[in-house]
Amino acid sequence: MSINYASYKDLKRGLQNGDVTATGLVKGYLQQIEANARLNVFNEVFEQSALAKAADVDARIQNGTVGRLAGMVIGIKDNICYKGHKVSASSKILEDFTSVYSATIVERLLAEDAIIIGRCNCDEFAMGAANETSYFGPVKNYADETRVSGGSSGGSAVAVQANMCHAAIGTDTGGSVRQPASFCGLVGLKPTYGRISRNGIISYASSFDQVGTLTKSVYDAALLLEIMAGADDFDGTLSQKAVPAYAAEIAAPGKKKIAYLQEAISSPGVDPEVKNALITSIEKLRAEGHTVKPVSFELLDYLVPSYYILATAEASSNLARYDGVHYGYRSPNATDLTSTYKLSRSEGFGKEVKRRIMLGTFVLSAGYYDAYYAKAQKVRRLIRQKTNELLAEYDFILTPTAPEPAFELGKTEKDPVVTYLYDIFTVQASLAGLPAISVPAGNNSKGLPLGLQFLTRAFSEQELLNFSEYFLQL
């Protein structure tokens, strides 16, 4: 029985024809998970609940009362709450915490008969670009096990890449869905900020965090977005805009105007084969009659610094709740309240999380607030303004997703700044709150996947999906 379906359309046909069952799919994926345990993709596999849900779906397929995701087996990032299941954000401080409620997106996926097979490894509290900061160890890239998976949603990406589930859900703060999608040859979608509820998502940086999808096809990304998006009383930052039927409305896009960042081609920091993939795509698009022009984004050098100042500031505030008192890890060596705070946090958090908490606390402290945090907020407003000005003239901005393909495991430990610079092309959409997608752009000479990113106007996901589907057919 095959479990390798390129899109849910094919999978659904297989279920309807009786070529495959939901239970058979889950069992096939469980075998694949076990065979590839060395990749360290899942922090926990939900074998019992997945098989129980699959049996229920199979029973209801017979009488035609199933939801729109019947039989779609999904992995969720280990910072997404699922009632009665553990959730840890890949951190020691939440190692044995069991969620008492489900995230809104989990409720919506289950209501449409998706089957959740497990929680995927990620960078601790989603802080990282290599999936190496996890308390449970790094995730290895299925294309080359000496390389990183990308981060922070690396486990979610490799789960789909190595066919351990049909699709996976991640979160994207500064590129955490798009960059691993690029490193693993997948479609990685980050919707507009406020399109999908963050209720039940363990927070890193609340004004950036957005749920995203990792799939093999644009159709699957559209279908999952359609089901997860929309108003939710538990998230006050959500848009009240109606949710289109994204999957049903994928259509030919017509001729478009596309801007590409000329720095992506001129900068010595971008890998030559990544540049070549970008140039080849530009030529293809021009040959198809689209207008493709170089633009220079004058605030490029400010993207990463302003993002890290703001994101770490929000992280230092969001992670203050993990204090050894309320829930989670409490140091056995603590003797009073002060030592409980100090020891629980210093023992419970990993090195990168502590680095970002300290950086965030510093930029929010008296005497430095105006110099760093307030200034970064002003720069963010300028970045959003300049990006929207570009998008008033062009339909899309095209960049590489990452400046180079998946790098070797252990590289970021030597120099954390290297990791931060990997976000150079992805943080623009995050700072501006705009939708962006990473699509596969072939492999380099070593067989490593490459990805390209399209960024567009707020709430224009339909246009982004339409164009991505068209682009992948070129």
Secondary structure as a PSIPRED ss2 file (coil, helix, strand):
# PSIPRED VFORMAT (PSIPRED V4.0)

   1 M C   1.000  0.000  0.000
   2 S C   1.000  0.000  0.000
   3 I C   1.000  0.000  0.000
   4 N C   1.000  0.000  0.000
   5 Y C   1.000  0.000  0.000
   6 A C   1.000  0.000  0.000
   7 S C   1.000  0.000  0.000
   8 Y H   0.000  1.000  0.000
   9 K H   0.000  1.000  0.000
  10 D H   0.000  1.000  0.000
  11 L H   0.000  1.000  0.000
  12 K H   0.000  1.000  0.000
  13 R H   0.000  1.000  0.000
  14 G H   0.000  1.000  0.000
  15 L H   0.000  1.000  0.000
  16 Q H   0.000  1.000  0.000
  17 N H   0.000  1.000  0.000
  18 G C   1.000  0.000  0.000
  19 D C   1.000  0.000  0.000
  20 V C   1.000  0.000  0.000
  21 T C   1.000  0.000  0.000
  22 A H   0.000  1.000  0.000
  23 T H   0.000  1.000  0.000
  24 G H   0.000  1.000  0.000
  25 L H   0.000  1.000  0.000
  26 V H   0.000  1.000  0.000
  27 K H   0.000  1.000  0.000
  28 G H   0.000  1.000  0.000
  29 Y H   0.000  1.000  0.000
  30 L H   0.000  1.000  0.000
  31 Q H   0.000  1.000  0.000
  32 Q H   0.000  1.000  0.000
  33 I H   0.000  1.000  0.000
  34 E H   0.000  1.000  0.000
  35 A H   0.000  1.000  0.000
  36 N C   1.000  0.000  0.000
  37 A H   0.000  1.000  0.000
  38 R H   0.000  1.000  0.000
  39 L H   0.000  1.000  0.000
  40 N C   1.000  0.000  0.000
  41 V C   1.000  0.000  0.000
  42 F E   0.000  0.000  1.000
  43 N E   0.000  0.000  1.000
  44 E E   0.000  0.000  1.000
  45 V E   0.000  0.000  1.000
  46 F C   1.000  0.000  0.000
  47 E H   0.000  1.000  0.000
  48 Q H   0.000  1.000  0.000
  49 S H   0.000  1.000  0.000
  50 A H   0.000  1.000  0.000
  51 L H   0.000  1.000  0.000
  52 A H   0.000  1.000  0.000
  53 K H   0.000  1.000  0.000
  54 A H   0.000  1.000  0.000
  55 A H   0.000  1.000  0.000
  56 D H   0.000  1.000  0.000
  57 V H   0.000  1.000  0.000
  58 D H   0.000  1.000  0.000
  59 A H   0.000  1.000  0.000
  60 R H   0.000  1.000  0.000
  61 I H   0.000  1.000  0.000
  62 Q H   0.000  1.000  0.000
  63 N C   1.000  0.000  0.000
  64 G C   1.000  0.000  0.000
  65 T C   1.000  0.000  0.000
  66 V C   1.000  0.000  0.000
  67 G C   1.000  0.000  0.000
  68 R C   1.000  0.000  0.000
  69 L C   1.000  0.000  0.000
  70 A C   1.000  0.000  0.000
  71 G C   1.000  0.000  0.000
  72 M C   1.000  0.000  0.000
  73 V E   0.000  0.000  1.000
  74 I E   0.000  0.000  1.000
  75 G E   0.000  0.000  1.000
  76 I E   0.000  0.000  1.000
  77 K E   0.000  0.000  1.000
  78 D C   1.000  0.000  0.000
  79 N C   1.000  0.000  0.000
  80 I E   0.000  0.000  1.000
  81 C C   1.000  0.000  0.000
  82 Y C   1.000  0.000  0.000
  83 K C   1.000  0.000  0.000
  84 G C   1.000  0.000  0.000
  85 H C   1.000  0.000  0.000
  86 K E   0.000  0.000  1.000
  87 V C   1.000  0.000  0.000
  88 S C   1.000  0.000  0.000
  89 A C   1.000  0.000  0.000
  90 S C   1.000  0.000  0.000
  91 S C   1.000  0.000  0.000
  92 K H   0.000  1.000  0.000
  93 I H   0.000  1.000  0.000
  94 L H   0.000  1.000  0.000
  95 E C   1.000  0.000  0.000
  96 D C   1.000  0.000  0.000
  97 F C   1.000  0.000  0.000
  98 T E   0.000  0.000  1.000
  99 S C   1.000  0.000  0.000
 100 V C   1.000  0.000  0.000
 101 Y C   1.000  0.000  0.000
 102 S C   1.000  0.000  0.000
 103 A C   1.000  0.000  0.000
 104 T H   0.000  1.000  0.000
 105 I H   0.000  1.000  0.000
 106 V H   0.000  1.000  0.000
 107 E H   0.000  1.000  0.000
 108 R H   0.000  1.000  0.000
 109 L H   0.000  1.000  0.000
 110 L H   0.000  1.000  0.000
 111 A H   0.000  1.000  0.000
 112 E C   1.000  0.000  0.000
 113 D C   1.000  0.000  0.000
 114 A C   1.000  0.000  0.000
 115 I E   0.000  0.000  1.000
 116 I E   0.000  0.000  1.000
 117 I E   0.000  0.000  1.000
 118 G E   0.000  0.000  1.000
 119 R E   0.000  0.000  1.000
 120 C E   0.000  0.000  1.000
 121 N C   1.000  0.000  0.000
 122 C C   1.000  0.000  0.000
 123 D C   1.000  0.000  0.000
 124 E H   0.000  1.000  0.000
 125 F H   0.000  1.000  0.000
 126 A H   0.000  1.000  0.000
 127 M C   1.000  0.000  0.000
 128 G C   1.000  0.000  0.000
 129 A C   1.000  0.000  0.000
 130 A C   1.000  0.000  0.000
 131 N C   1.000  0.000  0.000
 132 E C   1.000  0.000  0.000
 133 T C   1.000  0.000  0.000
 134 S C   1.000  0.000  0.000
 135 Y C   1.000  0.000  0.000
 136 F C   1.000  0.000  0.000
 137 G C   1.000  0.000  0.000
 138 P C   1.000  0.000  0.000
 139 V C   1.000  0.000  0.000
 140 K E   0.000  0.000  1.000
 141 N E   0.000  0.000  1.000
 142 Y C   1.000  0.000  0.000
 143 A C   1.000  0.000  0.000
 144 D E   0.000  0.000  1.000
 145 E E   0.000  0.000  1.000
 146 T E   0.000  0.000  1.000
 147 R E   0.000  0.000  1.000
 148 V E   0.000  0.000  1.000
 149 S C   1.000  0.000  0.000
 150 G C   1.000  0.000  0.000
 151 G C   1.000  0.000  0.000
 152 S C   1.000  0.000  0.000
 153 S C   1.000  0.000  0.000
 154 G H   0.000  1.000  0.000
 155 G H   0.000  1.000  0.000
 156 S H   0.000  1.000  0.000
 157 A H   0.000  1.000  0.000
 158 V H   0.000  1.000  0.000
 159 A H   0.000  1.000  0.000
 160 V H   0.000  1.000  0.000
 161 Q H   0.000  1.000  0.000
 162 A C   1.000  0.000  0.000
 163 N C   1.000  0.000  0.000
 164 M C   1.000  0.000  0.000
 165 C C   1.000  0.000  0.000
 166 H C   1.000  0.000  0.000
 167 A E   0.000  0.000  1.000
 168 A E   0.000  0.000  1.000
 169 I E   0.000  0.000  1.000
 170 G E   0.000  0.000  1.000
 171 T E   0.000  0.000  1.000
 172 D E   0.000  0.000  1.000
 173 T C   1.000  0.000  0.000
 174 G C   1.000  0.000  0.000
 175 G C   1.000  0.000  0.000
 176 S C   1.000  0.000  0.000
 177 V C   1.000  0.000  0.000
 178 R H   0.000  1.000  0.000
 179 Q H   0.000  1.000  0.000
 180 P H   0.000  1.000  0.000
 181 A H   0.000  1.000  0.000
 182 S H   0.000  1.000  0.000
 183 F H   0.000  1.000  0.000
 184 C H   0.000  1.000  0.000
 185 G C   1.000  0.000  0.000
 186 L C   1.000  0.000  0.000
 187 V E   0.000  0.000  1.000
 188 G E   0.000  0.000  1.000
 189 L E   0.000  0.000  1.000
 190 K E   0.000  0.000  1.000
 191 P C   1.000  0.000  0.000
 192 T C   1.000  0.000  0.000
 193 Y C   1.000  0.000  0.000
 194 G C   1.000  0.000  0.000
 195 R C   1.000  0.000  0.000
 196 I E   0.000  0.000  1.000
 197 S C   1.000  0.000  0.000
 198 R C   1.000  0.000  0.000
 199 N C   1.000  0.000  0.000
 200 G C   1.000  0.000  0.000
 201 I E   0.000  0.000  1.000
 202 I C   1.000  0.000  0.000
 203 S C   1.000  0.000  0.000
 204 Y C   1.000  0.000  0.000
 205 A C   1.000  0.000  0.000
 206 S C   1.000  0.000  0.000
 207 S C   1.000  0.000  0.000
 208 F C   1.000  0.000  0.000
 209 D C   1.000  0.000  0.000
 210 Q E   0.000  0.000  1.000
 211 V E   0.000  0.000  1.000
 212 G E   0.000  0.000  1.000
 213 T E   0.000  0.000  1.000
 214 L E   0.000  0.000  1.000
 215 T E   0.000  0.000  1.000
 216 K C   1.000  0.000  0.000
 217 S C   1.000  0.000  0.000
 218 V H   0.000  1.000  0.000
 219 Y H   0.000  1.000  0.000
 220 D H   0.000  1.000  0.000
 221 A H   0.000  1.000  0.000
 222 A H   0.000  1.000  0.000
 223 L H   0.000  1.000  0.000
 224 L H   0.000  1.000  0.000
 225 L H   0.000  1.000  0.000
 226 E H   0.000  1.000  0.000
 227 I H   0.000  1.000  0.000
 228 M H   0.000  1.000  0.000
 229 A E   0.000  0.000  1.000
 230 G C   1.000  0.000  0.000
 231 A C   1.000  0.000  0.000
 232 D C   1.000  0.000  0.000
 233 D C   1.000  0.000  0.000
 234 F C   1.000  0.000  0.000
 235 D C   1.000  0.000  0.000
 236 G C   1.000  0.000  0.000
 237 T C   1.000  0.000  0.000
 238 L C   1.000  0.000  0.000
 239 S C   1.000  0.000  0.000
 240 Q C   1.000  0.000  0.000
 241 K C   1.000  0.000  0.000
 242 A C   1.000  0.000  0.000
 243 V C   1.000  0.000  0.000
 244 P C   1.000  0.000  0.000
 245 A C   1.000  0.000  0.000
 246 Y C   1.000  0.000  0.000
 247 A C   1.000  0.000  0.000
 248 A C   1.000  0.000  0.000
 249 E C   1.000  0.000  0.000
 250 I C   1.000  0.000  0.000
 251 A C   1.000  0.000  0.000
 252 A C   1.000  0.000  0.000
 253 P C   1.000  0.000  0.000
 254 G C   1.000  0.000  0.000
 255 K C   1.000  0.000  0.000
 256 K C   1.000  0.000  0.000
 257 K E   0.000  0.000  1.000
 258 I E   0.000  0.000  1.000
 259 A E   0.000  0.000  1.000
 260 Y E   0.000  0.000  1.000
 261 L E   0.000  0.000  1.000
 262 Q C   1.000  0.000  0.000
 263 E H   0.000  1.000  0.000
 264 A H   0.000  1.000  0.000
 265 I H   0.000  1.000  0.000
 266 S H   0.000  1.000  0.000
 267 S C   1.000  0.000  0.000
 268 P C   1.000  0.000  0.000
 269 G C   1.000  0.000  0.000
 270 V C   1.000  0.000  0.000
 271 D C   1.000  0.000  0.000
 272 P H   0.000  1.000  0.000
 273 E H   0.000  1.000  0.000
 274 V H   0.000  1.000  0.000
 275 K H   0.000  1.000  0.000
 276 N H   0.000  1.000  0.000
 277 A H   0.000  1.000  0.000
 278 L H   0.000  1.000  0.000
 279 I H   0.000  1.000  0.000
 280 T H   0.000  1.000  0.000
 281 S H   0.000  1.000  0.000
 282 I H   0.000  1.000  0.000
 283 E H   0.000  1.000  0.000
 284 K H   0.000  1.000  0.000
 285 L H   0.000  1.000  0.000
 286 R H   0.000  1.000  0.000
 287 A H   0.000  1.000  0.000
 288 E C   1.000  0.000  0.000
 289 G C   1.000  0.000  0.000
 290 H C   1.000  0.000  0.000
 291 T E   0.000  0.000  1.000
 292 V E   0.000  0.000  1.000
 293 K E   0.000  0.000  1.000
 294 P E   0.000  0.000  1.000
 295 V E   0.000  0.000  1.000
 296 S C   1.000  0.000  0.000
 297 F C   1.000  0.000  0.000
 298 E C   1.000  0.000  0.000
 299 L C   1.000  0.000  0.000
 300 L H   0.000  1.000  0.000
 301 D H   0.000  1.000  0.000
 302 Y H   0.000  1.000  0.000
 303 L H   0.000  1.000  0.000
 304 V H   0.000  1.000  0.000
 305 P H   0.000  1.000  0.000
 306 S H   0.000  1.000  0.000
 307 Y H   0.000  1.000  0.000
 308 Y H   0.000  1.000  0.000
 309 I H   0.000  1.000  0.000
 310 L H   0.000  1.000  0.000
 311 A H   0.000  1.000  0.000
 312 T H   0.000  1.000  0.000
 313 A H   0.000  1.000  0.000
 314 E H   0.000  1.000  0.000
 315 A H   0.000  1.000  0.000
 316 S H   0.000  1.000  0.000
 317 S H   0.000  1.000  0.000
 318 N H   0.000  1.000  0.000
 319 L H   0.000  1.000  0.000
 320 A H   0.000  1.000  0.000
 321 R H   0.000  1.000  0.000
 322 Y C   1.000  0.000  0.000
 323 D C   1.000  0.000  0.000
 324 G C   1.000  0.000  0.000
 325 V C   1.000  0.000  0.000
 326 H C   1.000  0.000  0.000
 327 Y C   1.000  0.000  0.000
 328 G C   1.000  0.000  0.000
 329 Y C   1.000  0.000  0.000
 330 R C   1.000  0.000  0.000
 331 S C   1.000  0.000  0.000
 332 P C   1.000  0.000  0.000
 333 N C   1.000  0.000  0.000
 334 A C   1.000  0.000  0.000
 335 T C   1.000  0.000  0.000
 336 D C   1.000  0.000  0.000
 337 L H   0.000  1.000  0.000
 338 T H   0.000  1.000  0.000
 339 S H   0.000  1.000  0.000
 340 T H   0.000  1.000  0.000
 341 Y H   0.000  1.000  0.000
 342 K H   0.000  1.000  0.000
 343 L H   0.000  1.000  0.000
 344 S H   0.000  1.000  0.000
 345 R H   0.000  1.000  0.000
 346 S H   0.000  1.000  0.000
 347 E H   0.000  1.000  0.000
 348 G H   0.000  1.000  0.000
 349 F C   1.000  0.000  0.000
 350 G C   1.000  0.000  0.000
 351 K H   0.000  1.000  0.000
 352 E H   0.000  1.000  0.000
 353 V H   0.000  1.000  0.000
 354 K H   0.000  1.000  0.000
 355 R H   0.000  1.000  0.000
 356 R H   0.000  1.000  0.000
 357 I H   0.000  1.000  0.000
 358 M H   0.000  1.000  0.000
 359 L H   0.000  1.000  0.000
 360 G H   0.000  1.000  0.000
 361 T H   0.000  1.000  0.000
 362 F H   0.000  1.000  0.000
 363 V H   0.000  1.000  0.000
 364 L H   0.000  1.000  0.000
 365 S C   1.000  0.000  0.000
 366 A C   1.000  0.000  0.000
 367 G C   1.000  0.000  0.000
 368 Y C   1.000  0.000  0.000
 369 Y H   0.000  1.000  0.000
 370 D H   0.000  1.000  0.000
 371 A H   0.000  1.000  0.000
 372 Y H   0.000  1.000  0.000
 373 Y H   0.000  1.000  0.000
 374 A H   0.000  1.000  0.000
 375 K H   0.000  1.000  0.000
 376 A H   0.000  1.000  0.000
 377 Q H   0.000  1.000  0.000
 378 K H   0.000  1.000  0.000
 379 V H   0.000  1.000  0.000
 380 R H   0.000  1.000  0.000
 381 R H   0.000  1.000  0.000
 382 L H   0.000  1.000  0.000
 383 I H   0.000  1.000  0.000
 384 R H   0.000  1.000  0.000
 385 Q H   0.000  1.000  0.000
 386 K H   0.000  1.000  0.000
 387 T H   0.000  1.000  0.000
 388 N H   0.000  1.000  0.000
 389 E H   0.000  1.000  0.000
 390 L H   0.000  1.000  0.000
 391 L H   0.000  1.000  0.000
 392 A H   0.000  1.000  0.000
 393 E H   0.000  1.000  0.000
 394 Y C   1.000  0.000  0.000
 395 D C   1.000  0.000  0.000
 396 F E   0.000  0.000  1.000
 397 I E   0.000  0.000  1.000
 398 L E   0.000  0.000  1.000
 399 T E   0.000  0.000  1.000
 400 P E   0.000  0.000  1.000
 401 T C   1.000  0.000  0.000
 402 A C   1.000  0.000  0.000
 403 P C   1.000  0.000  0.000
 404 E C   1.000  0.000  0.000
 405 P C   1.000  0.000  0.000
 406 A C   1.000  0.000  0.000
 407 F C   1.000  0.000  0.000
 408 E E   0.000  0.000  1.000
 409 L C   1.000  0.000  0.000
 410 G C   1.000  0.000  0.000
 411 K H   0.000  1.000  0.000
 412 T H   0.000  1.000  0.000
 413 E H   0.000  1.000  0.000
 414 K H   0.000  1.000  0.000
 415 D C   1.000  0.000  0.000
 416 P H   0.000  1.000  0.000
 417 V H   0.000  1.000  0.000
 418 V H   0.000  1.000  0.000
 419 T H   0.000  1.000  0.000
 420 Y H   0.000  1.000  0.000
 421 L H   0.000  1.000  0.000
 422 Y C   1.000  0.000  0.000
 423 D C   1.000  0.000  0.000
 424 I C   1.000  0.000  0.000
 425 F C   1.000  0.000  0.000
 426 T C   1.000  0.000  0.000
 427 V H   0.000  1.000  0.000
 428 Q H   0.000  1.000  0.000
 429 A H   0.000  1.000  0.000
 430 S H   0.000  1.000  0.000
 431 L H   0.000  1.000  0.000
 432 A H   0.000  1.000  0.000
 433 G C   1.000  0.000  0.000
 434 L C   1.000  0.000  0.000
 435 P C   1.000  0.000  0.000
 436 A E   0.000  0.000  1.000
 437 I E   0.000  0.000  1.000
 438 S E   0.000  0.000  1.000
 439 V E   0.000  0.000  1.000
 440 P E   0.000  0.000  1.000
 441 A E   0.000  0.000  1.000
 442 G E   0.000  0.000  1.000
 443 N E   0.000  0.000  1.000
 444 N C   1.000  0.000  0.000
 445 S C   1.000  0.000  0.000
 446 K C   1.000  0.000  0.000
 447 G C   1.000  0.000  0.000
 448 L C   1.000  0.000  0.000
 449 P E   0.000  0.000  1.000
 450 L E   0.000  0.000  1.000
 451 G E   0.000  0.000  1.000
 452 L E   0.000  0.000  1.000
 453 Q E   0.000  0.000  1.000
 454 F E   0.000  0.000  1.000
 455 L E   0.000  0.000  1.000
 456 T C   1.000  0.000  0.000
 457 R C   1.000  0.000  0.000
 458 A C   1.000  0.000  0.000
 459 F C   1.000  0.000  0.000
 460 S C   1.000  0.000  0.000
 461 E H   0.000  1.000  0.000
 462 Q H   0.000  1.000  0.000
 463 E H   0.000  1.000  0.000
 464 L H   0.000  1.000  0.000
 465 L H   0.000  1.000  0.000
 466 N H   0.000  1.000  0.000
 467 F H   0.000  1.000  0.000
 468 S H   0.000  1.000  0.000
 469 E H   0.000  1.000  0.000
 470 Y H   0.000  1.000  0.000
 471 F H   0.000  1.000  0.000
 472 L H   0.000  1.000  0.000
 473 Q H   0.000  1.000  0.000
 474 L C   1.000  0.000  0.000
